[in-house]
Amino acid sequence: HIRRHPAMELLPRSAFPRDLPAVPGRHGDGRDRGTAQGWRSGCPLAVAAVTAAVTLQWRNARCRAFRTVRAAELHGANQEDEHTFDSMLEHLRCQNPSMDPIQREGEYINGLVCPWCNGGFKREKNFSARYKNGTLWCRCWRKNKCGRTATYRRTGRDFWRPAPPRATPSKPKEVLLGQNMIELAEEHQEWFRNRGISKETLERNRVCSKQTKNGKTAIVFPYYEGEKLVAEKFRALPKTFWQTPGGQKSLYGVDDVKDQKEVVITEGEIDKLSFDEAGISWSASLQNGASAGFDGPGAVELLASAERVVLAVDGDAAGQECAAKLAEQLNWRRCYMVKWPAGCKDANEVLLKHGKDALRKLIEDAQLIPCPWEMRLITEETSWLVQQKINGTLPAEMVYGVKTGWDSLDHLWRPVLGEITVVTGVPGHGKSEFLLSLAVNLGHLHNWRTLLFAFESTSRYLATQLYLKATGTCPNLDQQQDDQDAQYRESLKWVDDHIIVECDFQSDEDLTVDRILKDAEEEAAKGMKCLIIDPYNFIDRSSKEEAKMLEHHYIGKILQRLRKFAEDFGVHVIIVAHPTKASSWDGQKPTLYTIAGSSNWFNKTDNGLVIYRREIDDGAGGTVPTNQLEIVVEKVRNREAGQLGRTMLCFDPESRCYSDLSQKDAWTLDAPEPSRLESVSRRVPAYAAMDDEDDEY
């Protein structure tokens, strides 16, 4: 269409390619205009020019049509109707012959185009018609645009009505307050006396009664601002509430809290009267209870001068939610919360059970509401910890950590209660072996109990490993002496007392974080101090929401939950995570940032260890693993419990235990000395079978 547009006649001959085959024009002039592909590749100027011409022509026509339609909409409503019964019937039949009103007498026919406004610019089908008893009724439903209605008859006069005028806001109805008020009924006075409210308090707050339509009476709590009655709230005994429609939003007792330095806010009128009875007159009640809070204009500004706002709402869940809402509106730093005594949930119950003095005492002892997004530096717990540390009575395991059993490693990293440690390394380089030795050392040195989730090991393998590590010797199966049997039973008993192992999981077993933390909480109540999860990738996602989460966010959520558990129960948590792409390292050491899934393994942990087994050249172009285990401490958040650096441990395959190398063979990251490592590699023999669990003793 663009290639054969008449605007092509205006382009110069130089705009056309010379080497394209001829294509006859639409008018048969035979000009050489090229193929469609030639126009796209060889004539960008021609295509752009003709496209602009076509677009401009279409836009001008659209604007003219739009102006015509809008003029018809704006001025057509004031013109007289030119249609008759026959012309309107013909108009409807032309749109759809199957919708003939005569043949479908009595039915409403919808989905037609209005003959007066033509449906506007979008040709909306909002016209309806109905024929019955010789009368054709028609209406356009495009309100504020057309909205015309007409009635046509076969014989006689036609009726036509223009578009109805736009609706104007109605005047507000007059609110009738203070109608049919009577003095407080005797039954209501008796009810207040049973609630501990005196007649003087009721008169001060203008409490009265009202005759209802069913012949009964209801208690009236009038809401005054000065001498003006702005709202009314009714209570029919035992507990039915309603208000006069159209009343103003306000506080019950609003005049009592104006320009006060201390204010008490209650949830109901009876609680406000209870505080008045106790001599606390600077109190007010919410109009609509806990669900609405300060829903009226100016309530927050009214309390701007108050330096201390005591929220005496109910002690149930709705009351606590109301307190949080009010504190957010009024500023958390000046809001205090009343803590009700056992067996009481509001002020009136305290007044009845404990008296006026107890109610005043509760206001004095109200506690500041903590802001949910602001953490105060000095709290009661942190103040106690600081004082304990100054006095030297704070347990060392909460600050400096505990010894691991290897002096060279203690210089770099020590487990601290309440912290989390991430351990990574190349698969098969001794992570599980090292953690089993660590659990045994913590049990021997500090009497710690360890809960081990070993997803990749079997109970038979773990029992053998733990027994060897606990005894530090190799059992002689040829000797059956009594002392060896006693030592064997004693070692197994020690392992059962200090290391709780969960392994041999079934394929359909629940392996979620919820299950792990549930078991860990039960063991923490019995004195467990260390939790080891080996490894992370066996943990299942427990909900559909977690299944939809990205791996990065899911790992961050798990680490946050483990940290909270460690802080709440005073446990050190160790979690093993495998690095990614283990087959492409070619001897390179992994780091915390190379762990599969997320950088949160480094960002959201307290400590990070990388386990790597040293390898030496075998002289034939390959490498041979040694019994030297290199431990790199890549992150230590608590510098009182360690520092960044690396150390070496020596593995004994007979006893399955690790031991320190000499001090000169350990170094920090700040001053690496690889030459020492090479000398150690030449002195220590190599062992090929040092896998975590594939080797057989």
Residue pairs with C-beta under 8 A, 6 or more apart in sequence:
1 54
2 39
2 47
2 50
2 51
2 54
3 23
3 33
3 34
3 36
3 39
3 50
4 25
4 26
4 33
5 50
5 53
5 54
7 49
7 50
7 53
7 54
8 33
8 46
8 50
10 49
11 45
11 46
11 49
15 43
15 45
15 46
16 32
16 33
16 34
16 43
16 46
17 34
17 38
17 42
17 43
20 32
20 34
20 35
20 38
20 42
21 34
21 35
22 30
22 31
22 32
22 33
23 32
23 33
23 34
23 35
24 30
25 31
25 33
33 39
34 42
34 43
39 46
39 47
40 47
65 121
66 121
69 117
69 118
69 120
69 121
70 121
72 117
72 118
73 117
73 120
73 145
73 146
76 116
76 117
76 146
77 116
77 146
77 147
77 148
77 162
77 163
78 162
80 160
81 116
81 148
81 150
81 158
81 160
83 91
83 115
83 150
83 152
84 152
84 158
85 136
85 152
85 153
85 154
85 158
88 115
88 129
88 136
88 138
88 150
88 152
89 101
89 102
89 136
91 115
92 99
92 100
92 101
92 109
92 112
92 129
93 99
93 100
95 112
95 113
96 112
99 109
99 112
101 109
101 129
101 130
101 131
101 136
102 131
104 131
105 131
105 132
106 130
106 131
106 132
107 130
108 128
108 129
108 130
109 128
109 129
109 130
110 125
110 127
110 128
111 125
112 125
112 127
112 128
112 129
113 119
113 123
113 124
113 125
113 127
114 126
114 127
114 140
114 142
114 146
114 148
115 127
116 140
116 146
116 148
117 140
117 142
117 145
117 146
117 148
119 125
119 126
119 127
119 142
120 142
120 145
120 146
124 142
126 140
126 141
126 142
127 138
127 139
127 140
127 141
128 138
128 139
128 141
129 136
129 137
129 138
129 139
130 136
130 137
131 137
134 153
134 154
134 155
135 151
135 152
135 153
136 151
136 152
136 153
137 149
137 150
137 151
138 149
138 150
138 151
138 152
139 148
139 149
139 150
140 146
140 147
140 148
140 149
141 147
144 166
146 163
147 163
147 164
148 160
148 161
148 162
148 163
149 160
149 161
150 158
150 159
150 160
150 161
151 158
151 159
151 160
152 158
172 246
173 246
175 244
175 245
175 246
175 247
176 244
177 229
177 230
177 231
177 232
177 244
177 247
178 222
178 229
178 232
179 210
180 210
180 211
181 208
181 209
181 210
181 220
182 208
182 209
182 210
182 211
182 217
183 208
183 209
184 202
184 207
184 208
184 209
184 219
185 209
185 217
187 217
187 237
188 209
188 217
188 219
188 237
189 199
189 202
191 219
191 237
192 202
192 207
192 273
195 270
195 274
195 348
195 352
196 274
196 277
196 348
196 351
196 352
197 270
197 273
197 274
197 277
198 277
201 273
201 276
201 277
202 273
204 276
205 221
205 253
205 272
205 273
205 276
206 222
206 224
207 219
207 220
207 221
207 222
207 273
208 220
208 222
209 217
209 218
209 219
209 220
210 217
210 218
210 220
210 234
211 217
212 218
212 236
216 236
218 234
218 235
218 236
219 234
219 235
219 236
219 237
220 232
220 233
220 234
221 232
221 233
221 234
221 235
221 252
221 269
222 229
222 231
222 232
223 229
223 230
223 231
223 232
223 233
223 247
223 248
223 250
223 251
223 252
223 254
223 287
224 230
224 254
224 255
225 248
225 250
225 254
225 255
226 255
230 247
230 248
230 250
231 243
231 244
231 247
231 248
231 249
231 250
231 287
232 243
232 244
232 247
233 241
233 242
233 243
233 252
233 269
233 287
234 241
234 242
234 243
234 244
235 241
235 269
243 287
248 296
249 287
249 295
249 296
249 297
249 299
250 287
250 296
250 299
251 257
251 284
251 285
251 286
251 287
251 296
251 299
251 302
252 269
252 272
252 284
252 285
252 286
252 287
253 272
253 283
253 284
253 285
254 284
254 302
256 281
256 282
256 283
256 284
257 263
257 282
257 283
257 284
257 302
257 303
257 306
258 302
259 305
260 282
260 305
260 306
261 305
261 306
261 307
261 308
262 282
262 306
262 307
262 308
262 309
262 310
263 282
263 283
263 284
263 303
263 306
263 308
263 309
263 310
264 275
264 280
264 282
264 283
264 284
264 310
264 312
264 363
265 283
265 284
265 285
265 286
265 309
265 310
265 311
265 312
265 313
265 326
266 272
266 275
266 283
266 284
266 285
266 286
266 312
266 313
266 346
266 347
267 285
267 286
267 289
267 290
267 312
267 313
267 314
267 319
267 322
267 346
268 285
268 286
268 289
268 346
269 285
270 348
271 285
271 312
271 346
271 347
271 348
272 283
272 284
272 285
273 348
274 347
274 348
274 350
274 351
274 359
275 281
275 283
275 312
275 347
275 359
275 363
276 283
277 351
277 356
278 351
278 356
278 359
278 360
279 356
279 360
280 359
280 360
280 363
283 312
286 292
286 293
286 294
286 322
287 295
287 296
288 295
289 322
290 313
290 314
290 318
290 319
290 321
290 322
291 318
291 322
293 322
293 325
293 326
293 329
294 300
294 326
294 329
294 330
300 329
300 330
303 309
303 330
306 334
307 334
308 334
308 336
309 326
309 330
309 334
309 335
309 336
310 336
310 337
310 338
310 363
310 366
311 322
311 323
311 326
311 327
311 335
311 336
311 337
311 338
311 369
312 338
312 346
312 347
312 362
312 363
313 319
313 320
313 322
313 323
313 326
314 322
314 345
314 346
315 340
315 344
315 345
315 346
316 345
319 345
323 335
323 337
323 369
324 369
324 372
326 335
327 335
327 369
332 369
332 370
332 371
332 374
333 368
333 371
335 368
335 369
336 366
336 367
336 368
336 369
337 366
337 367
337 368
337 369
338 362
338 363
338 366
339 362
339 365
339 366
339 367
340 346
340 349
340 350
340 362
341 350
341 354
341 358
341 362
343 349
343 353
344 350
344 353
344 354
347 359
350 358
350 359
350 362
351 359
370 376
385 394
388 394
389 399
396 402
397 415
397 416
397 417
397 446
398 416
398 417
398 418
398 570
399 416
399 638
399 640
399 641
400 414
400 416
400 640
400 641
401 413
401 414
401 415
401 416
401 638
401 641
401 642
402 414
402 415
402 416
402 442
402 445
402 446
402 448
403 410
403 414
403 445
403 446
404 410
404 413
404 414
404 415
404 438
404 441
404 442
405 437
405 438
405 441
405 442
405 444
405 445
406 441
406 647
406 649
406 658
406 659
406 660
407 660
407 663
408 647
408 648
408 649
408 660
408 661
408 663
408 666
409 631
409 647
409 649
409 660
411 642
411 643
411 645
411 647
411 666
412 631
412 633
412 636
412 642
412 643
412 644
412 645
412 646
412 647
412 668
413 421
413 607
413 609
413 633
413 636
413 641
413 642
414 641
414 642
415 421
415 442
415 530
415 572
415 574
416 572
416 606
416 638
416 641
417 529
417 566
417 570
417 571
417 572
418 566
418 567
418 570
418 571
418 572
419 563
419 566
419 572
419 573
419 606
419 607
419 637
419 638
419 641
420 559
420 562
420 563
420 566
420 572
420 573
420 574
420 575
420 605
420 606
420 607
421 572
421 573
421 574
421 575
421 605
421 606
421 607
421 608
421 609
422 574
422 575
422 576
422 577
422 592
422 595
422 601
422 602
422 605
422 607
422 608
422 609
423 431
423 434
423 435
423 574
423 575
423 576
423 577
423 608
423 609
423 610
423 611
424 431
424 576
424 577
424 578
424 579
424 590
424 591
424 592
424 594
424 595
424 601
424 608
424 609
424 610
424 611
425 431
425 579
425 590
425 610
425 611
425 612
426 579
426 582
426 585
426 590
426 612
426 613
427 578
427 582
427 692
428 691
428 692
428 694
429 611
429 612
429 613
429 629
430 611
430 613
430 629
430 651
430 690
430 692
431 534
431 576
431 611
431 692
432 454
432 456
432 457
432 534
432 576
432 692
432 693
433 465
433 651
433 656
433 690
433 692
434 611
434 629
434 631
434 649
434 658
435 452
435 532
435 534
435 574
435 576
436 452
436 462
436 465
436 466
436 469
437 469
437 656
437 657
437 658
439 448
439 450
439 452
439 498
439 499
439 530
439 532
440 466
440 469
440 470
440 498
440 499
442 448
442 450
442 529
442 530
443 449
443 450
443 494
443 498
443 499
446 529
447 498
448 498
448 529
448 530
449 497
449 498
449 499
449 500
449 523
449 526
449 527
449 528
449 529
449 530
450 498
450 499
450 500
450 528
450 529
450 530
450 531
450 532
451 500
451 502
451 519
451 520
451 523
451 528
451 530
451 531
451 532
452 462
452 499
452 500
452 501
452 502
452 503
452 532
452 534
453 502
453 503
453 516
453 531
453 532
453 533
453 534
454 462
454 501
454 502
454 503
454 534
455 503
455 505
455 511
455 534
455 535
455 538
456 534
456 535
456 538
456 692
456 693
457 503
457 534
457 692
457 693
458 503
458 504
458 693
459 501
459 503
459 504
461 693
462 501
462 503
463 495
464 697
465 656
466 495
466 499
466 501
467 475
467 488
467 491
467 492
467 495
468 474
468 655
468 656
468 657
468 697
469 655
469 656
469 657
470 491
470 494
470 495
471 487
471 491
471 655
472 655
472 657
473 655
474 654
474 655
475 484
475 488
476 484
500 523
500 528
502 519
505 511
505 538
510 540
511 538
511 539
511 540
512 539
512 540
512 541
512 542
513 539
513 542
513 558
513 561
513 562
514 542
516 533
516 539
517 561
517 562
517 565
520 528
520 531
520 565
520 569
520 571
521 565
521 569
524 569
524 570
524 571
528 571
529 570
529 571
529 572
530 571
530 572
530 573
530 574
531 565
531 566
531 571
531 572
531 573
531 574
532 574
532 575
532 576
533 539
533 573
533 574
533 575
533 576
534 575
534 576
535 575
535 576
535 577
535 578
536 555
536 558
536 575
536 576
536 577
536 578
537 577
537 578
537 596
539 558
541 547
541 549
541 554
546 554
546 557
549 557
551 597
551 598
552 597
552 598
552 599
552 600
555 597
555 598
555 600
555 601
556 598
556 600
556 603
556 604
559 575
559 600
559 601
559 604
559 605
560 604
562 573
562 575
563 573
563 604
563 606
565 571
565 573
566 572
566 573
577 595
577 596
577 597
577 601
578 595
578 596
579 590
579 591
579 594
579 595
579 596
580 594
580 595
580 596
580 597
581 594
587 615
587 623
589 610
589 612
589 630
589 632
590 610
590 612
591 610
591 634
592 601
592 602
592 605
592 608
592 610
592 634
592 635
593 599
593 601
593 602
595 601
595 602
601 608
602 608
602 634
602 635
605 635
606 635
606 636
606 637
606 638
607 633
607 635
607 636
607 637
607 642
608 633
608 634
608 635
609 631
609 632
609 633
609 634
610 631
610 632
610 634
611 629
611 630
611 631
612 629
612 630
612 631
612 632
613 625
613 626
613 628
613 629
613 630
613 690
614 625
614 626
614 628
614 629
614 630
614 648
614 677
614 681
615 623
615 624
615 625
615 626
616 623
616 624
616 626
616 681
616 682
616 686
617 623
617 624
618 624
624 686
624 688
625 686
625 687
625 688
625 690
626 681
626 684
626 685
626 686
626 687
627 650
627 651
627 652
627 653
627 684
627 685
627 686
627 687
627 690
628 648
628 649
628 650
628 651
628 661
628 680
628 681
628 684
629 648
629 649
629 650
629 651
629 658
630 646
630 647
630 648
630 677
631 646
631 647
631 648
631 649
632 645
632 646
632 669
633 642
633 643
633 644
633 645
633 646
634 644
635 644
636 642
636 643
636 644
643 668
644 668
644 669
644 670
645 666
645 667
645 668
645 669
645 670
646 666
646 667
646 668
646 669
646 672
647 661
647 666
647 667
648 661
648 665
648 666
648 677
648 680
649 658
649 659
649 660
649 661
650 658
650 659
650 660
650 661
650 684
651 657
651 658
651 687
651 690
652 658
652 659
653 687
653 689
653 690
653 695
656 697
661 680
664 676
665 676
665 677
665 679
665 680
667 673
667 676
689 695
